[in-house]
Amino acid sequence: MQLVRSQGTCSALSVLVIFYNVLADGYHTPLSKAQIAELFYAGRLGRNQPCKQVEMKEWRTIDELFPLLKYHSSAPPISNEGKVCPRSPGPWFLMLLGTGGIAALALLEYFFTSGAGVGLKGVGSPAANRARSLKSASTSYVPSQSSLTVNAAPSRLSRPTNPNETSSPSFDSQRARVAQDRLHAEQRQREQTLAQDRANDERRKLEQEKAAGRTERIPLDRHTIVHNVGGLNVTVMIHDHDITTVDVWTNFHGPVRMTKQKGITGSRTDETLIYQNGNASLYYVWEISGKLNHCLLRVRED
């Protein structure tokens, strides 16, 4: 039941008000069409805001449900929806007013019949007494608790909004893009770090191999090709005389007798230089080859 104004008077008429649910932070739904129009023209709701009737299950937008809102220039149209007319006097008010009137008439009759109002000082004339009686009767009316509750209830639309509350779809999509870009940047940083680590490992491995050199095992007394000594292949033959000297042929030139270096194994003091080419050198190594009638050679890059 809702009170509406018609030709200057208020009457109780049954008006069907349709309420809508709106997905917007900071507002308590359901809202009527007039309330949604006020929020739309105040800039608090957008055309793409999700909205639906309370009884419906399908969500639509404000623009789809109220397409005429976007054609109005400023203020929302005047509507009787949501307006409440003043309450008509209730039976208790009429009864109280009648009781006050009866009491005032009784007092006036008493003063006029007894003549007490003529000689008393400060009482005043009968007209003044009658006016005071009517004033006291009118102020004796106390409005009902329900009327105070209706008048004192704050409007749902007057609740202040928090400026930090932003839940529009555009803001949510922007925040999602920022988070996705941050994840991609972190992934690229991890990939770059792994690639750098792999490059460092390969460089350390090459340095270790270069420091250790490349070991070649060749048979004694036979011309054998040693590959990639400074970018060239070298044909070598070794003849071992005793524990002191060896004869060396390189590229079929020789022999050249050389004294064996008998140093500590693995310290490069047991290596005898037999050939050089550019920045690479070929050494005879005074170590057990591990294979009968074979000797060890080592290729190093300087």
C-alpha positions as CSV (number, residue, x, y, z in Angstrom):
1,M,0.0,0.0,0.0
2,Q,1.5,3.4,-1.0
3,L,0.1,6.9,-0.7
4,V,0.0,9.0,-3.9
5,R,-1.0,12.6,-4.4
6,S,-4.0,13.3,-6.7
7,Q,-5.6,16.8,-7.3
8,G,-4.2,18.3,-4.1
9,T,-5.5,15.5,-1.8
10,C,-3.9,12.2,-0.6
11,S,-5.8,8.9,-0.8
12,A,-4.7,5.4,-0.1
13,L,-4.3,3.5,-3.3
14,S,-2.7,0.2,-4.1
15,V,0.3,0.9,-6.4
16,L,2.4,-1.9,-7.8
17,V,6.1,-0.9,-7.4
18,I,8.7,-3.0,-9.2
19,F,12.1,-3.3,-7.5
20,Y,15.4,-4.2,-9.1
21,N,18.7,-5.6,-7.9
22,V,21.8,-3.7,-9.0
23,L,25.4,-5.0,-8.8
24,A,27.1,-2.0,-7.4
25,D,29.2,-1.7,-4.3
26,G,28.0,0.8,-1.7
27,Y,24.2,0.5,-2.4
28,H,21.7,-1.6,-0.7
29,T,19.3,-3.3,-3.1
30,P,16.5,-3.7,-4.2
31,L,15.9,-0.2,-5.6
32,S,12.9,1.2,-7.5
33,K,13.0,2.7,-11.0
34,A,12.9,6.2,-9.6
35,Q,15.9,5.5,-7.3
36,I,17.9,4.0,-10.1
37,A,17.1,7.0,-12.3
38,E,18.4,9.4,-9.5
39,L,21.6,7.4,-9.2
40,F,22.1,7.3,-13.0
41,Y,21.7,11.0,-13.4
42,A,24.0,11.6,-10.4
43,G,26.7,9.6,-12.1
44,R,26.8,6.9,-9.5
45,L,25.5,4.2,-11.8
46,G,26.6,3.5,-15.4
47,R,24.7,2.2,-18.5
48,N,26.5,-1.1,-18.4
49,Q,25.8,-1.8,-14.7
50,P,24.3,-5.3,-14.2
51,C,20.6,-5.1,-13.2
52,K,17.6,-7.3,-13.0
53,Q,14.1,-7.4,-11.5
54,V,14.0,-9.1,-8.1
55,E,11.7,-11.9,-9.4
56,M,13.8,-12.5,-12.5
57,K,17.0,-14.7,-12.8
58,E,18.5,-13.2,-16.0
59,W,20.9,-10.3,-15.4
60,R,20.8,-7.4,-17.9
61,T,22.2,-3.9,-18.0
62,I,20.6,-0.6,-16.9
63,D,20.6,0.5,-20.5
64,E,18.7,-2.5,-21.6
65,L,16.1,-2.2,-18.9
66,F,15.7,1.6,-19.0
67,P,16.7,2.7,-22.5
68,L,15.0,6.1,-22.2
69,L,17.3,7.2,-19.3
70,K,20.2,8.1,-21.7
71,Y,18.0,10.5,-23.7
72,H,17.2,12.8,-20.7
73,S,19.5,15.8,-20.3
74,S,19.8,16.2,-16.5
75,A,17.2,15.5,-13.8
76,P,15.2,12.2,-13.8
77,P,11.5,12.4,-14.7
78,I,9.0,13.2,-11.9
79,S,7.3,10.0,-10.9
80,N,4.9,9.1,-8.2
81,E,6.9,5.9,-7.4
82,G,8.4,6.0,-3.9
83,K,6.6,9.2,-2.8
84,V,4.7,9.1,0.4
85,C,1.9,11.6,1.1
86,P,1.3,12.9,4.7
87,R,-0.7,10.6,6.9
88,S,-4.3,11.4,7.2
89,P,-5.5,12.0,10.8
90,G,-6.0,8.8,12.6
91,P,-8.9,7.9,14.9
92,W,-6.8,8.4,18.0
93,F,-5.9,11.9,16.9
94,L,-9.6,12.7,16.3
95,M,-10.6,11.2,19.6
96,L,-7.9,13.2,21.4
97,L,-8.8,16.4,19.6
98,G,-12.5,15.9,20.5
99,T,-11.6,15.3,24.1
100,G,-9.6,18.5,24.2
101,G,-12.4,20.5,22.7
102,I,-14.9,19.1,25.2
103,A,-12.6,20.0,28.0
104,A,-12.1,23.5,26.7
105,L,-15.8,24.1,26.4
106,A,-16.4,22.9,29.9
107,L,-13.8,25.3,31.2
108,L,-15.4,28.2,29.3
109,E,-18.8,27.3,30.6
110,Y,-17.5,27.2,34.1
111,F,-15.9,30.6,33.9
112,F,-18.9,32.2,32.2
113,T,-21.4,30.7,34.6
114,S,-19.6,31.2,37.9
115,G,-18.1,34.6,37.0
116,A,-14.7,33.4,38.3
117,G,-12.9,34.6,35.2
118,V,-14.1,38.2,35.7
119,G,-12.5,39.0,39.0
120,L,-9.3,36.9,39.0
121,K,-6.1,38.8,38.3
122,G,-4.0,37.6,35.4
123,V,-6.7,35.3,34.1
124,G,-7.6,37.7,31.3
125,S,-10.7,38.0,29.1
126,P,-12.9,35.1,28.1
127,A,-11.5,35.4,24.6
128,A,-7.9,35.1,25.8
129,N,-8.8,32.2,28.1
130,R,-10.5,30.4,25.1
131,A,-7.4,31.0,23.0
132,R,-5.1,29.5,25.7
133,S,-7.4,26.5,26.1
134,L,-7.4,25.8,22.4
135,K,-3.6,26.1,22.3
136,S,-3.2,23.7,25.2
137,A,-5.5,21.2,23.5
138,S,-3.6,21.4,20.3
139,T,-0.2,20.9,21.9
140,S,-1.4,18.0,23.9
141,Y,-1.4,15.8,20.8
142,V,1.6,13.5,20.7
143,P,2.4,12.0,17.3
144,S,2.5,8.2,17.1
145,Q,5.8,6.3,17.2
146,S,5.2,5.0,13.7
147,S,5.0,8.6,12.3
148,L,8.3,9.5,14.1
149,T,9.9,6.4,12.7
150,V,8.9,7.1,9.1
151,N,9.9,10.8,9.3
152,A,13.2,10.0,11.1
153,A,14.3,7.1,8.8
154,P,17.2,8.2,6.7
155,S,16.9,7.7,3.0
156,R,18.9,4.8,1.5
157,L,20.1,7.1,-1.2
158,S,21.6,9.6,1.2
159,R,24.3,7.2,2.5
160,P,27.7,8.7,1.7
161,T,29.8,6.6,-0.6
162,N,33.4,5.8,0.0
163,P,35.6,7.4,-2.8
164,N,38.0,4.4,-2.5
165,E,35.2,2.0,-3.4
166,T,35.6,1.3,-7.2
167,S,34.2,-1.9,-8.6
168,S,33.4,-1.0,-12.2
169,P,34.1,-3.5,-14.9
170,S,36.7,-1.3,-16.5
171,F,38.7,-0.9,-13.3
172,D,38.6,-4.7,-12.7
173,S,39.8,-5.4,-16.2
174,Q,42.6,-2.8,-15.9
175,R,43.7,-4.4,-12.6
176,A,43.7,-7.8,-14.1
177,R,45.9,-6.6,-17.1
178,V,48.4,-5.1,-14.6
179,A,48.6,-8.3,-12.7
180,Q,49.1,-10.3,-15.9
181,D,51.8,-8.0,-17.2
182,R,53.6,-8.4,-13.9
183,L,53.5,-12.1,-14.1
184,H,54.9,-12.0,-17.7
185,A,57.7,-9.7,-16.6
186,E,58.6,-12.1,-13.8
187,Q,58.6,-15.1,-16.2
188,R,60.9,-13.3,-18.6
189,Q,63.2,-12.4,-15.7
190,R,63.4,-16.0,-14.7
191,E,64.1,-17.2,-18.2
192,Q,66.9,-14.6,-18.6
193,T,68.4,-15.8,-15.3
194,L,68.3,-19.4,-16.4
195,A,69.9,-18.6,-19.8
196,Q,72.6,-16.6,-18.1
197,D,73.3,-19.5,-15.7
198,R,73.6,-22.0,-18.6
199,A,76.0,-19.7,-20.4
200,N,78.1,-19.4,-17.3
201,D,78.2,-23.2,-16.8
202,E,79.3,-23.7,-20.4
203,R,82.0,-21.1,-20.1
204,R,83.3,-22.7,-16.9
205,K,83.2,-26.1,-18.6
206,L,85.2,-24.9,-21.6
207,E,87.7,-23.2,-19.3
208,Q,88.1,-26.4,-17.3
209,E,88.6,-28.4,-20.5
210,K,91.1,-25.9,-21.8
211,A,93.0,-26.1,-18.5
212,A,93.0,-29.9,-18.5
213,G,93.8,-30.2,-22.2
214,R,92.8,-33.0,-24.5
215,T,94.5,-36.3,-24.0
216,E,95.3,-38.5,-27.0
217,R,96.5,-42.2,-26.7
218,I,98.6,-43.4,-29.8
219,P,100.5,-46.5,-30.5
220,L,104.3,-46.5,-30.4
221,D,106.4,-46.8,-33.5
222,R,103.5,-46.0,-35.9
223,H,102.6,-42.8,-37.7
224,T,99.3,-41.6,-36.2
225,I,97.2,-38.5,-37.0
226,V,96.4,-36.2,-34.1
227,H,93.4,-34.1,-35.1
228,N,92.9,-30.4,-34.5
229,V,96.2,-29.1,-33.1
230,G,95.7,-25.4,-33.6
231,G,93.2,-26.1,-36.4
232,L,95.5,-28.5,-38.2
233,N,96.0,-32.3,-38.2
234,V,99.5,-33.5,-37.2
235,T,101.0,-36.9,-38.0
236,V,103.1,-38.1,-35.1
237,M,105.2,-41.2,-34.4
238,I,106.9,-41.9,-31.0
239,H,109.8,-44.3,-30.4
240,D,110.5,-44.9,-26.7
241,H,114.1,-45.7,-26.0
242,D,114.2,-45.9,-22.3
243,I,113.0,-44.0,-19.2
244,T,115.0,-41.0,-20.2
245,T,114.5,-40.2,-23.9
246,V,112.2,-40.6,-26.8
247,D,112.5,-40.1,-30.6
248,V,109.7,-38.0,-32.2
249,W,108.6,-37.7,-35.9
250,T,106.1,-34.9,-36.8
251,N,104.6,-34.8,-40.2
252,F,107.1,-37.4,-41.3
253,H,110.1,-35.2,-40.3
254,G,112.6,-36.5,-37.8
255,P,113.5,-38.2,-35.8
256,V,114.2,-35.7,-33.0
257,R,115.5,-37.1,-29.7
258,M,114.0,-35.4,-26.7
259,T,114.5,-35.8,-22.9
260,K,111.4,-36.8,-20.9
261,Q,110.1,-34.4,-18.3
262,K,109.5,-36.4,-15.1
263,G,107.4,-34.2,-13.0
264,I,104.4,-34.7,-10.8
265,T,101.4,-36.3,-12.5
266,G,98.6,-33.8,-13.2
267,S,100.8,-30.7,-12.5
268,R,102.0,-30.2,-16.1
269,T,105.6,-30.8,-15.0
270,D,105.5,-34.3,-16.5
271,E,104.8,-32.9,-20.1
272,T,107.4,-32.6,-22.8
273,L,106.8,-30.2,-25.7
274,I,107.1,-31.9,-29.1
275,Y,105.1,-29.7,-31.5
276,Q,103.5,-26.2,-31.7
277,N,101.1,-24.6,-34.1
278,G,99.8,-21.1,-33.5
279,N,98.2,-21.0,-30.0
280,A,98.1,-24.8,-29.6
281,S,100.9,-27.1,-28.4
282,L,101.3,-30.9,-28.4
283,Y,103.1,-32.6,-25.4
284,Y,104.5,-36.1,-24.7
285,V,103.3,-37.1,-21.2
286,W,105.4,-39.2,-18.9
287,E,102.5,-41.3,-17.6
288,I,101.3,-44.9,-17.9
289,S,99.0,-44.9,-21.0
290,G,96.9,-47.8,-19.7
291,K,97.3,-49.7,-22.9
292,L,100.2,-51.9,-24.0
293,N,102.7,-50.4,-26.5
294,H,100.9,-47.0,-26.4
295,C,101.9,-43.6,-25.1
296,L,100.0,-40.5,-24.0
297,L,100.0,-37.2,-25.8
298,R,98.2,-34.0,-24.7
299,V,96.9,-31.1,-26.7
300,R,96.7,-27.7,-25.0
301,E,95.5,-24.3,-26.2
302,D,97.5,-21.4,-24.8
